Amino acid sequence: MNATTLTSKGQVTVPKNVRDYLGIGPGSKVSFELTPKGDVLLRPAATGRAVRRSPFAKVRGSATVRMRTDEIMRLTRGD
């Protein structure tokens, strides 16, 4: 179980493994739901799109090297 400390402003840090699981990051909206049993659920706020992000989402489209595929393959293979 993850524990965190409430600040004087009522803020908490959501543990990284929970943020990753929920697919949330800086600027993400979240909602809190009280259950009849007295538990509190943290959920990503409905945005009309899929919540779970691919583990590759951070790096998708970030290549900046202007090389042909065969040149990259030669570099990675050490030819």
TORZALUM-331539 format. One record per atom (N, C-alpha, C, O): x, y, z; atom name; residue in three letters. Coordinates in Angstrom, 2 decimals, always signed. Example, Ala and Ser with C-alpha at 12.3 -4.5 7.8 and 13.67 -1.06 7.14 Angstrom:
BEGIN
+---------+---------+---------+------+------+
:      xx :      yy :      zz : atom : rest :
+---------+---------+---------+------+------+
:  +13.19 :   -5.69 :   +7.80 :    N :  ALA :
:  +12.30 :   -4.50 :   +7.80 :   CA :  ALA :
:  +13.20 :   -3.30 :   +7.80 :    C :  ALA :
:  +14.24 :   -3.32 :   +8.46 :    O :  ALA :
:  +12.85 :   -2.25 :   +7.08 :    N :  SER :
:  +13.67 :   -1.06 :   +7.14 :   CA :  SER :
:  +12.90 :   +0.03 :   +7.87 :    C :  SER :
:  +13.41 :   +1.14 :   +8.04 :    O :  SER :
+---------+---------+---------+------+------+
//
This chain:
BEGIN
+---------+---------+---------+------+------+
:      xx :      yy :      zz : atom : rest :
+---------+---------+---------+------+------+
:   +0.85 :   -1.18 :   +0.00 :    N :  MET :
:   +0.00 :   +0.00 :   +0.00 :   CA :  MET :
:   +0.89 :   +1.24 :   +0.00 :    C :  MET :
:   +1.92 :   +1.27 :   +0.68 :    O :  MET :
:   +0.49 :   +2.24 :   -0.76 :    N :  ASN :
:   +1.23 :   +3.49 :   -0.83 :   CA :  ASN :
:   +0.66 :   +4.48 :   +0.18 :    C :  ASN :
:   -0.55 :   +4.63 :   +0.29 :    O :  ASN :
:   +1.54 :   +5.14 :   +0.92 :    N :  ALA :
:   +1.13 :   +6.19 :   +1.85 :   CA :  ALA :
:   +1.77 :   +7.49 :   +1.40 :    C :  ALA :
:   +2.88 :   +7.51 :   +0.88 :    O :  ALA :
:   +1.06 :   +8.58 :   +1.61 :    N :  THR :
:   +1.58 :   +9.90 :   +1.26 :   CA :  THR :
:   +1.10 :  +10.89 :   +2.32 :    C :  THR :
:   +0.21 :  +10.57 :   +3.10 :    O :  THR :
:   +1.67 :  +12.06 :   +2.34 :    N :  THR :
:   +1.36 :  +13.07 :   +3.37 :   CA :  THR :
:   +0.51 :  +14.19 :   +2.78 :    C :  THR :
:   +0.78 :  +14.67 :   +1.68 :    O :  THR :
:   -0.49 :  +14.58 :   +3.50 :    N :  LEU :
:   -1.36 :  +15.70 :   +3.11 :   CA :  LEU :
:   -0.67 :  +17.00 :   +3.50 :    C :  LEU :
:   -0.22 :  +17.16 :   +4.64 :    O :  LEU :
:   -0.58 :  +17.95 :   +2.56 :    N :  THR :
:   +0.03 :  +19.24 :   +2.85 :   CA :  THR :
:   -0.98 :  +20.15 :   +3.55 :    C :  THR :
:   -2.16 :  +19.82 :   +3.64 :    O :  THR :
:   -0.51 :  +21.28 :   +4.01 :    N :  SER :
:   -1.40 :  +22.24 :   +4.67 :   CA :  SER :
:   -2.44 :  +22.81 :   +3.70 :    C :  SER :
:   -3.47 :  +23.33 :   +4.12 :    O :  SER :
:   -2.17 :  +22.70 :   +2.39 :    N :  LYS :
:   -3.11 :  +23.16 :   +1.37 :   CA :  LYS :
:   -4.05 :  +22.05 :   +0.92 :    C :  LYS :
:   -4.85 :  +22.26 :   +0.00 :    O :  LYS :
:   -3.96 :  +20.88 :   +1.55 :    N :  GLY :
:   -4.84 :  +19.77 :   +1.18 :   CA :  GLY :
:   -4.38 :  +19.01 :   -0.03 :    C :  GLY :
:   -5.18 :  +18.32 :   -0.66 :    O :  GLY :
:   -3.10 :  +19.11 :   -0.39 :    N :  GLN :
:   -2.58 :  +18.45 :   -1.57 :   CA :  GLN :
:   -1.83 :  +17.18 :   -1.18 :    C :  GLN :
:   -1.26 :  +17.08 :   -0.10 :    O :  GLN :
:   -1.84 :  +16.22 :   -2.09 :    N :  VAL :
:   -1.06 :  +14.99 :   -1.92 :   CA :  VAL :
:   -0.34 :  +14.70 :   -3.23 :    C :  VAL :
:   -0.74 :  +15.17 :   -4.29 :    O :  VAL :
:   +0.72 :  +13.92 :   -3.14 :    N :  THR :
:   +1.40 :  +13.44 :   -4.33 :   CA :  THR :
:   +0.88 :  +12.04 :   -4.61 :    C :  THR :
:   +0.96 :  +11.15 :   -3.75 :    O :  THR :
:   +0.34 :  +11.84 :   -5.80 :    N :  VAL :
:   -0.13 :  +10.52 :   -6.19 :   CA :  VAL :
:   +1.10 :   +9.71 :   -6.58 :    C :  VAL :
:   +1.87 :  +10.13 :   -7.44 :    O :  VAL :
:   +1.31 :   +8.55 :   -5.94 :    N :  PRO :
:   +2.50 :   +7.75 :   -6.24 :   CA :  PRO :
:   +2.61 :   +7.42 :   -7.73 :    C :  PRO :
:   +1.61 :   +7.25 :   -8.42 :    O :  PRO :
:   +3.86 :   +7.34 :   -8.22 :    N :  LYS :
:   +4.12 :   +7.12 :   -9.64 :   CA :  LYS :
:   +3.44 :   +5.86 :  -10.17 :    C :  LYS :
:   +2.88 :   +5.88 :  -11.26 :    O :  LYS :
:   +3.49 :   +4.77 :   -9.42 :    N :  ASN :
:   +2.88 :   +3.54 :   -9.93 :   CA :  ASN :
:   +1.37 :   +3.70 :  -10.11 :    C :  ASN :
:   +0.79 :   +3.09 :  -11.00 :    O :  ASN :
:   +0.73 :   +4.52 :   -9.28 :    N :  VAL :
:   -0.70 :   +4.78 :   -9.41 :   CA :  VAL :
:   -0.95 :   +5.70 :  -10.61 :    C :  VAL :
:   -1.87 :   +5.46 :  -11.39 :    O :  VAL :
:   -0.11 :   +6.75 :  -10.77 :    N :  ARG :
:   -0.25 :   +7.64 :  -11.94 :   CA :  ARG :
:   -0.08 :   +6.86 :  -13.23 :    C :  ARG :
:   -0.84 :   +7.04 :  -14.18 :    O :  ARG :
:   +0.92 :   +5.98 :  -13.26 :    N :  ASP :
:   +1.15 :   +5.17 :  -14.46 :   CA :  ASP :
:   -0.04 :   +4.26 :  -14.73 :    C :  ASP :
:   -0.50 :   +4.14 :  -15.87 :    O :  ASP :
:   -0.55 :   +3.62 :  -13.69 :    N :  TYR :
:   -1.69 :   +2.71 :  -13.85 :   CA :  TYR :
:   -2.92 :   +3.45 :  -14.39 :    C :  TYR :
:   -3.63 :   +2.94 :  -15.26 :    O :  TYR :
:   -3.16 :   +4.66 :  -13.87 :    N :  LEU :
:   -4.32 :   +5.44 :  -14.30 :   CA :  LEU :
:   -4.08 :   +6.18 :  -15.61 :    C :  LEU :
:   -5.02 :   +6.67 :  -16.23 :    O :  LEU :
:   -2.82 :   +6.26 :  -16.03 :    N :  GLY :
:   -2.51 :   +6.99 :  -17.27 :   CA :  GLY :
:   -2.67 :   +8.48 :  -17.11 :    C :  GLY :
:   -3.09 :   +9.16 :  -18.04 :    O :  GLY :
:   -2.34 :   +9.00 :  -15.92 :    N :  ILE :
:   -2.48 :  +10.44 :  -15.68 :   CA :  ILE :
:   -1.10 :  +11.07 :  -15.50 :    C :  ILE :
:   -0.13 :  +10.39 :  -15.17 :    O :  ILE :
:   -1.04 :  +12.36 :  -15.72 :    N :  GLY :
:   +0.20 :  +13.10 :  -15.58 :   CA :  GLY :
:   -0.12 :  +14.54 :  -15.23 :    C :  GLY :
:   -1.26 :  +14.87 :  -14.92 :    O :  GLY :
:   +0.89 :  +15.41 :  -15.29 :    N :  PRO :
:   +0.66 :  +16.82 :  -14.97 :   CA :  PRO :
:   -0.48 :  +17.40 :  -15.79 :    C :  PRO :
:   -0.53 :  +17.23 :  -17.01 :    O :  PRO :
:   -1.39 :  +18.08 :  -15.14 :    N :  GLY :
:   -2.53 :  +18.69 :  -15.81 :   CA :  GLY :
:   -3.73 :  +17.78 :  -15.99 :    C :  GLY :
:   -4.79 :  +18.23 :  -16.43 :    O :  GLY :
:   -3.58 :  +16.50 :  -15.66 :    N :  SER :
:   -4.70 :  +15.57 :  -15.79 :   CA :  SER :
:   -5.78 :  +15.90 :  -14.77 :    C :  SER :
:   -5.49 :  +16.30 :  -13.65 :    O :  SER :
:   -7.01 :  +15.72 :  -15.17 :    N :  LYS :
:   -8.13 :  +15.90 :  -14.26 :   CA :  LYS :
:   -8.46 :  +14.55 :  -13.62 :    C :  LYS :
:   -8.45 :  +13.52 :  -14.30 :    O :  LYS :
:   -8.75 :  +14.57 :  -12.33 :    N :  VAL :
:   -9.14 :  +13.36 :  -11.62 :   CA :  VAL :
:  -10.43 :  +13.63 :  -10.86 :    C :  VAL :
:  -10.76 :  +14.78 :  -10.58 :    O :  VAL :
:  -11.13 :  +12.57 :  -10.54 :    N :  SER :
:  -12.34 :  +12.72 :   -9.74 :   CA :  SER :
:  -12.24 :  +11.80 :   -8.53 :    C :  SER :
:  -11.56 :  +10.78 :   -8.57 :    O :  SER :
:  -12.92 :  +12.19 :   -7.46 :    N :  PHE :
:  -12.99 :  +11.42 :   -6.23 :   CA :  PHE :
:  -14.42 :  +10.96 :   -6.04 :    C :  PHE :
:  -15.36 :  +11.74 :   -6.22 :    O :  PHE :
:  -14.58 :   +9.71 :   -5.68 :    N :  GLU :
:  -15.92 :   +9.16 :   -5.48 :   CA :  GLU :
:  -15.97 :   +8.49 :   -4.11 :    C :  GLU :
:  -15.12 :   +7.67 :   -3.77 :    O :  GLU :
:  -16.99 :   +8.84 :   -3.34 :    N :  LEU :
:  -17.21 :   +8.20 :   -2.04 :   CA :  LEU :
:  -18.10 :   +6.99 :   -2.24 :    C :  LEU :
:  -19.16 :   +7.09 :   -2.86 :    O :  LEU :
:  -17.68 :   +5.84 :   -1.72 :    N :  THR :
:  -18.47 :   +4.62 :   -1.84 :   CA :  THR :
:  -19.37 :   +4.47 :   -0.62 :    C :  THR :
:  -19.09 :   +5.07 :   +0.42 :    O :  THR :
:  -20.42 :   +3.68 :   -0.71 :    N :  PRO :
:  -21.29 :   +3.44 :   +0.44 :   CA :  PRO :
:  -20.54 :   +2.84 :   +1.64 :    C :  PRO :
:  -20.96 :   +3.03 :   +2.78 :    O :  PRO :
:  -19.45 :   +2.14 :   +1.39 :    N :  LYS :
:  -18.66 :   +1.55 :   +2.48 :   CA :  LYS :
:  -17.74 :   +2.57 :   +3.17 :    C :  LYS :
:  -17.14 :   +2.27 :   +4.19 :    O :  LYS :
:  -17.64 :   +3.77 :   +2.60 :    N :  GLY :
:  -16.79 :   +4.80 :   +3.18 :   CA :  GLY :
:  -15.42 :   +4.90 :   +2.53 :    C :  GLY :
:  -14.57 :   +5.66 :   +2.99 :    O :  GLY :
:  -15.19 :   +4.13 :   +1.47 :    N :  ASP :
:  -13.92 :   +4.22 :   +0.74 :   CA :  ASP :
:  -13.98 :   +5.41 :   -0.21 :    C :  ASP :
:  -15.06 :   +5.88 :   -0.58 :    O :  ASP :
:  -12.81 :   +5.89 :   -0.60 :    N :  VAL :
:  -12.71 :   +6.96 :   -1.59 :   CA :  VAL :
:  -11.99 :   +6.41 :   -2.81 :    C :  VAL :
:  -10.90 :   +5.84 :   -2.69 :    O :  VAL :
:  -12.59 :   +6.58 :   -3.98 :    N :  LEU :
:  -11.99 :   +6.12 :   -5.23 :   CA :  LEU :
:  -11.42 :   +7.31 :   -5.98 :    C :  LEU :
:  -12.06 :   +8.35 :   -6.10 :    O :  LEU :
:  -10.20 :   +7.15 :   -6.47 :    N :  LEU :
:   -9.57 :   +8.16 :   -7.32 :   CA :  LEU :
:   -9.63 :   +7.64 :   -8.74 :    C :  LEU :
:   -9.16 :   +6.54 :   -9.02 :    O :  LEU :
:  -10.22 :   +8.42 :   -9.63 :    N :  ARG :
:  -10.36 :   +8.00 :  -11.03 :   CA :  ARG :
:   -9.97 :   +9.15 :  -11.95 :    C :  ARG :
:  -10.13 :  +10.32 :  -11.60 :    O :  ARG :
:   -9.46 :   +8.81 :  -13.12 :    N :  PRO :
:   -9.26 :   +9.87 :  -14.11 :   CA :  PRO :
:  -10.62 :  +10.44 :  -14.49 :    C :  PRO :
:  -11.58 :   +9.68 :  -14.65 :    O :  PRO :
:  -10.72 :  +11.75 :  -14.61 :    N :  ALA :
:  -11.99 :  +12.37 :  -15.00 :   CA :  ALA :
:  -12.30 :  +11.99 :  -16.44 :    C :  ALA :
:  -11.40 :  +11.88 :  -17.27 :    O :  ALA :
:  -13.56 :  +11.79 :  -16.72 :    N :  ALA :
:  -13.99 :  +11.42 :  -18.07 :   CA :  ALA :
:  -13.62 :  +12.54 :  -19.03 :    C :  ALA :
:  -13.99 :  +13.70 :  -18.82 :    O :  ALA :
:  -12.90 :  +12.20 :  -20.07 :    N :  THR :
:  -12.49 :  +13.20 :  -21.07 :   CA :  THR :
:  -12.98 :  +12.85 :  -22.46 :    C :  THR :
:  -12.73 :  +13.58 :  -23.42 :    O :  THR :
:  -13.68 :  +11.72 :  -22.57 :    N :  GLY :
:  -14.17 :  +11.31 :  -23.88 :   CA :  GLY :
:  -13.14 :  +10.56 :  -24.70 :    C :  GLY :
:  -13.36 :  +10.31 :  -25.89 :    O :  GLY :
:  -12.00 :  +10.20 :  -24.07 :    N :  ARG :
:  -10.99 :   +9.42 :  -24.79 :   CA :  ARG :
:  -10.50 :   +8.31 :  -23.89 :    C :  ARG :
:  -10.79 :   +8.30 :  -22.69 :    O :  ARG :
:   -9.76 :   +7.39 :  -24.44 :    N :  ALA :
:   -9.25 :   +6.26 :  -23.67 :   CA :  ALA :
:   -8.32 :   +6.76 :  -22.57 :    C :  ALA :
:   -7.52 :   +7.67 :  -22.79 :    O :  ALA :
:   -8.43 :   +6.17 :  -21.40 :    N :  VAL :
:   -7.65 :   +6.60 :  -20.25 :   CA :  VAL :
:   -6.27 :   +5.97 :  -20.23 :    C :  VAL :
:   -5.28 :   +6.65 :  -19.97 :    O :  VAL :
:   -6.19 :   +4.66 :  -20.50 :    N :  ARG :
:   -4.92 :   +3.96 :  -20.41 :   CA :  ARG :
:   -4.00 :   +4.39 :  -21.55 :    C :  ARG :
:   -4.39 :   +4.39 :  -22.72 :    O :  ARG :
:   -2.77 :   +4.77 :  -21.20 :    N :  ARG :
:   -1.80 :   +5.17 :  -22.20 :   CA :  ARG :
:   -0.82 :   +4.04 :  -22.46 :    C :  ARG :
:   -0.52 :   +3.24 :  -21.57 :    O :  ARG :
:   -0.35 :   +3.98 :  -23.65 :    N :  SER :
:   +0.67 :   +3.02 :  -24.00 :   CA :  SER :
:   +1.94 :   +3.36 :  -23.23 :    C :  SER :
:   +2.21 :   +4.54 :  -23.00 :    O :  SER :
:   +2.73 :   +2.36 :  -22.82 :    N :  PRO :
:   +4.00 :   +2.67 :  -22.16 :   CA :  PRO :
:   +4.96 :   +3.40 :  -23.10 :    C :  PRO :
:   +5.96 :   +3.96 :  -22.64 :    O :  PRO :
:   +4.67 :   +3.40 :  -24.39 :    N :  PHE :
:   +5.52 :   +4.08 :  -25.35 :   CA :  PHE :
:   +5.02 :   +5.49 :  -25.68 :    C :  PHE :
:   +5.61 :   +6.17 :  -26.52 :    O :  PHE :
:   +3.95 :   +5.93 :  -25.04 :    N :  ALA :
:   +3.34 :   +7.21 :  -25.37 :   CA :  ALA :
:   +4.30 :   +8.38 :  -25.19 :    C :  ALA :
:   +4.26 :   +9.34 :  -25.97 :    O :  ALA :
:   +5.17 :   +8.32 :  -24.17 :    N :  LYS :
:   +6.11 :   +9.41 :  -23.92 :   CA :  LYS :
:   +7.09 :   +9.62 :  -25.06 :    C :  LYS :
:   +7.47 :  +10.75 :  -25.36 :    O :  LYS :
:   +7.51 :   +8.54 :  -25.69 :    N :  VAL :
:   +8.54 :   +8.65 :  -26.72 :   CA :  VAL :
:   +8.01 :   +8.62 :  -28.14 :    C :  VAL :
:   +8.76 :   +8.83 :  -29.09 :    O :  VAL :
:   +6.74 :   +8.37 :  -28.29 :    N :  ARG :
:   +6.16 :   +8.30 :  -29.63 :   CA :  ARG :
:   +6.34 :   +9.63 :  -30.35 :    C :  ARG :
:   +5.97 :  +10.68 :  -29.82 :    O :  ARG :
:   +6.90 :   +9.59 :  -31.54 :    N :  GLY :
:   +7.05 :  +10.80 :  -32.35 :   CA :  GLY :
:   +8.17 :  +11.71 :  -31.91 :    C :  GLY :
:   +8.21 :  +12.87 :  -32.32 :    O :  GLY :
:   +9.10 :  +11.22 :  -31.08 :    N :  SER :
:  +10.14 :  +12.11 :  -30.57 :   CA :  SER :
:  +11.47 :  +11.98 :  -31.29 :    C :  SER :
:  +12.44 :  +12.64 :  -30.92 :    O :  SER :
:  +11.55 :  +11.15 :  -32.30 :    N :  ALA :
:  +12.81 :  +10.99 :  -33.03 :   CA :  ALA :
:  +13.16 :  +12.28 :  -33.75 :    C :  ALA :
:  +12.30 :  +12.91 :  -34.37 :    O :  ALA :
:  +14.42 :  +12.68 :  -33.65 :    N :  THR :
:  +14.84 :  +13.91 :  -34.30 :   CA :  THR :
:  +15.97 :  +13.69 :  -35.29 :    C :  THR :
:  +16.36 :  +14.62 :  -36.01 :    O :  THR :
:  +16.51 :  +12.47 :  -35.34 :    N :  VAL :
:  +17.61 :  +12.18 :  -36.24 :   CA :  VAL :
:  +17.07 :  +11.96 :  -37.64 :    C :  VAL :
:  +16.12 :  +11.20 :  -37.84 :    O :  VAL :
:  +17.68 :  +12.61 :  -38.60 :    N :  ARG :
:  +17.22 :  +12.46 :  -39.98 :   CA :  ARG :
:  +18.13 :  +11.47 :  -40.70 :    C :  ARG :
:  +18.98 :  +11.85 :  -41.51 :    O :  ARG :
:  +17.93 :  +10.20 :  -40.39 :    N :  MET :
:  +18.71 :   +9.13 :  -41.01 :   CA :  MET :
:  +17.76 :   +8.14 :  -41.65 :    C :  MET :
:  +16.61 :   +8.00 :  -41.26 :    O :  MET :
:  +18.29 :   +7.46 :  -42.66 :    N :  ARG :
:  +17.51 :   +6.40 :  -43.28 :   CA :  ARG :
:  +17.55 :   +5.17 :  -42.38 :    C :  ARG :
:  +18.47 :   +5.02 :  -41.57 :    O :  ARG :
:  +16.57 :   +4.30 :  -42.53 :    N :  THR :
:  +16.47 :   +3.11 :  -41.70 :   CA :  THR :
:  +17.73 :   +2.25 :  -41.79 :    C :  THR :
:  +18.21 :   +1.76 :  -40.78 :    O :  THR :
:  +18.27 :   +2.07 :  -43.01 :    N :  ASP :
:  +19.46 :   +1.23 :  -43.14 :   CA :  ASP :
:  +20.67 :   +1.84 :  -42.42 :    C :  ASP :
:  +21.51 :   +1.10 :  -41.91 :    O :  ASP :
:  +20.77 :   +3.17 :  -42.36 :    N :  GLU :
:  +21.85 :   +3.81 :  -41.62 :   CA :  GLU :
:  +21.70 :   +3.58 :  -40.12 :    C :  GLU :
:  +22.68 :   +3.31 :  -39.42 :    O :  GLU :
:  +20.48 :   +3.68 :  -39.62 :    N :  ILE :
:  +20.22 :   +3.44 :  -38.20 :   CA :  ILE :
:  +20.52 :   +1.99 :  -37.85 :    C :  ILE :
:  +21.11 :   +1.71 :  -36.81 :    O :  ILE :
:  +20.12 :   +1.07 :  -38.72 :    N :  MET :
:  +20.37 :   -0.36 :  -38.46 :   CA :  MET :
:  +21.86 :   -0.64 :  -38.41 :    C :  MET :
:  +22.31 :   -1.42 :  -37.56 :    O :  MET :
:  +22.65 :   -0.02 :  -39.29 :    N :  ARG :
:  +24.09 :   -0.21 :  -39.26 :   CA :  ARG :
:  +24.68 :   +0.30 :  -37.95 :    C :  ARG :
:  +25.55 :   -0.34 :  -37.37 :    O :  ARG :
:  +24.22 :   +1.45 :  -37.49 :    N :  LEU :
:  +24.71 :   +1.99 :  -36.23 :   CA :  LEU :
:  +24.36 :   +1.10 :  -35.04 :    C :  LEU :
:  +25.20 :   +0.86 :  -34.18 :    O :  LEU :
:  +23.12 :   +0.62 :  -34.99 :    N :  THR :
:  +22.71 :   -0.20 :  -33.85 :   CA :  THR :
:  +23.34 :   -1.58 :  -33.85 :    C :  THR :
:  +23.49 :   -2.20 :  -32.80 :    O :  THR :
:  +23.70 :   -2.06 :  -35.03 :    N :  ARG :
:  +24.34 :   -3.37 :  -35.13 :   CA :  ARG :
:  +25.86 :   -3.30 :  -35.00 :    C :  ARG :
:  +26.53 :   -4.32 :  -34.87 :    O :  ARG :
:  +26.40 :   -2.09 :  -35.04 :    N :  GLY :
:  +27.84 :   -1.94 :  -34.90 :   CA :  GLY :
:  +28.62 :   -2.26 :  -36.17 :    C :  GLY :
:  +29.80 :   -2.58 :  -36.11 :    O :  GLY :
:  +27.95 :   -2.17 :  -37.33 :    N :  ASP :
:  +28.63 :   -2.45 :  -38.61 :   CA :  ASP :
:  +29.50 :   -1.30 :  -39.01 :    C :  ASP :
:  +30.15 :   -1.36 :  -40.06 :    O :  ASP :
+---------+---------+---------+------+------+
//
